[in-house]
Structures are given as C-alpha cells and as structure tokens.
C-alpha cells in the first residue's frame, strides 16, 4: 500500500499556495490549482501550479449547441519541481 486517505488529506486545499509571481484575477474568473504528489526512493514532495480562466459562454458555438470557450488569463510556473524545497 503506497497511500491512503490520510495521505490524500495531508495537504488541505484550503491552505495558502505560494506563487512566485502574482496572477491577475479578473471579476468572474476562476483560479484552478493543480497539485501533484511526487516521490522518489527516499522522499515525498508536492509540486503545484495555478491558472486563471473564464468561460466565454456567449460565443457563437455555444449558442449553436457547442461547447463553451475557455479563456486562459494567466498561468504560473510549476512550483517546487523535483522537490527542491524539500526539508
């Protein structure tokens, strides 16, 4: 067994995720944070990034029954790659 529910809940998503550079978040936008639990032979660490998006639901395609268009306003770099901030 390599993980269990306690491992998944170890890093709550209600905590602060530091970003190297600020991201502009316009009114109505959503911030998506992706988090990866990584490991090697001797340690475990997390990597994360964020993106700011809005859904353009008034596009011609949506009105014709198609999918809404996602507009990406900004993305961060991947933070803590390779566990470089591991303690």
VENSULLIN-V233606 format. One record per pair of residues at least 12 apart in sequence whose C-alpha atoms are under 10 Angstrom apart, sorted by the first residue. I is the first residue (numbers start at 1). J is the second residue. If there is no record, write none. Layout:
i->I j->J
i->I j->J
This chain:
i->7 j->37
i->8 j->37
i->11 j->35
i->11 j->37
i->11 j->46
i->13 j->33
i->13 j->35
i->17 j->33
i->17 j->35
i->17 j->48
i->17 j->49
i->17 j->50
i->17 j->79
i->18 j->48
i->18 j->49
i->18 j->50
i->18 j->79
i->19 j->48
i->19 j->49
i->19 j->50
i->19 j->76
i->19 j->77
i->19 j->78
i->19 j->79
i->20 j->76
i->20 j->77
i->20 j->78
i->20 j->79
i->21 j->75
i->21 j->76
i->21 j->77
i->22 j->74
i->22 j->75
i->22 j->76
i->23 j->50
i->23 j->51
i->23 j->52
i->23 j->73
i->23 j->74
i->23 j->75
i->23 j->76
i->24 j->51
i->24 j->52
i->24 j->73
i->24 j->74
i->24 j->75
i->25 j->51
i->25 j->52
i->25 j->53
i->25 j->54
i->25 j->73
i->25 j->74
i->26 j->52
i->26 j->53
i->26 j->54
i->26 j->73
i->27 j->54
i->28 j->53
i->28 j->54
i->28 j->55
i->29 j->52
i->29 j->53
i->29 j->54
i->29 j->55
i->29 j->71
i->29 j->72
i->29 j->73
i->30 j->51
i->30 j->52
i->30 j->53
i->30 j->54
i->30 j->55
i->30 j->72
i->30 j->73
i->31 j->50
i->31 j->51
i->31 j->52
i->31 j->53
i->31 j->54
i->31 j->73
i->31 j->74
i->31 j->75
i->32 j->49
i->32 j->50
i->32 j->51
i->32 j->52
i->32 j->53
i->32 j->75
i->33 j->48
i->33 j->49
i->33 j->50
i->33 j->51
i->33 j->52
i->33 j->75
i->33 j->76
i->34 j->47
i->34 j->48
i->34 j->49
i->34 j->50
i->34 j->51
i->34 j->78
i->35 j->47
i->35 j->48
i->35 j->49
i->35 j->50
i->35 j->78
i->35 j->79
i->36 j->48
i->36 j->49
i->37 j->83
i->38 j->81
i->38 j->82
i->38 j->83
i->39 j->82
i->39 j->83
i->40 j->82
i->40 j->83
i->43 j->83
i->43 j->86
i->43 j->87
i->44 j->82
i->44 j->83
i->44 j->86
i->45 j->80
i->45 j->81
i->45 j->82
i->45 j->83
i->45 j->84
i->45 j->85
i->45 j->86
i->45 j->87
i->46 j->79
i->46 j->80
i->46 j->81
i->46 j->82
i->46 j->83
i->46 j->85
i->46 j->86
i->47 j->78
i->47 j->79
i->47 j->80
i->47 j->81
i->47 j->82
i->47 j->83
i->47 j->84
i->47 j->85
i->48 j->76
i->48 j->77
i->48 j->78
i->48 j->79
i->48 j->80
i->48 j->81
i->49 j->75
i->49 j->76
i->49 j->77
i->49 j->78
i->49 j->79
i->49 j->80
i->50 j->74
i->50 j->75
i->50 j->76
i->50 j->77
i->50 j->78
i->50 j->79
i->51 j->72
i->51 j->73
i->51 j->74
i->51 j->75
i->51 j->76
i->51 j->77
i->52 j->71
i->52 j->72
i->52 j->73
i->52 j->74
i->52 j->75
i->52 j->76
i->53 j->70
i->53 j->71
i->53 j->72
i->53 j->73
i->53 j->74
i->53 j->75
i->54 j->69
i->54 j->70
i->54 j->71
i->54 j->72
i->54 j->73
i->55 j->67
i->55 j->68
i->55 j->69
i->55 j->70
i->55 j->71
i->55 j->72
i->56 j->68
i->56 j->69
i->56 j->70
i->56 j->71
i->57 j->69
i->57 j->70
